[in-house]
Amino acid sequence: MTLKIYGIAASRAIRPLWAAEELGLPYEHLRWHYQGPETREPAYRAINPNGTVPAIDDDGLVLFESLAITLHLAQTRPEGGLWADDARGVAQIYQWTLWAATEAEPLARQWFHHTGFLPPEQRIPALAEEAIDKLQQRLRVLEEHLAARDWLLGERFTVADLNLAAVLQRLSVLARGELPRTHDWHRRCLARPAAQRAWALRNTV
């Protein structure tokens, strides 16, 4: 087994875990908590100097940053069907992955921090409301894009869909108003057998 994935599934490690399941890759899952002592050890800091999860060791190639990991796994295993067939598609994969990272995730994360993740005394409801309001503008961009296609690149699921769907994992509570195409797309993503297998890992120790 040459692929190691570090990080519990209840973290951003869900993204490389889902990608590995989609690609049918054998892997070793090291279920290290993002607040656990292992992430502070020198051995792990040599893998991820940030001391965060996830990280991978792919046959000697060490990577951190979850979306970089999923892009790497998809690109280096094109037979798995998550990568694009041409340069135009590759550009769109990068576009939507970076959109997920820069436009969607900061707002979703701000909302989550100030509604559930931080201790109650550290939460600022106004910041949660600000984030959720701004996020609606981004979701309308996605809704419009999905008007003419089932998946982000068109006719088939790719790593772009995986990345954005994982970033928007709490879409059902993040979205306000009518966004039928976005909700349908998100349900299709998470209903995939590989997604179901990855998310089931959240219930394992």
Disulfide bonds with the S-S distance in Angstrom:
none
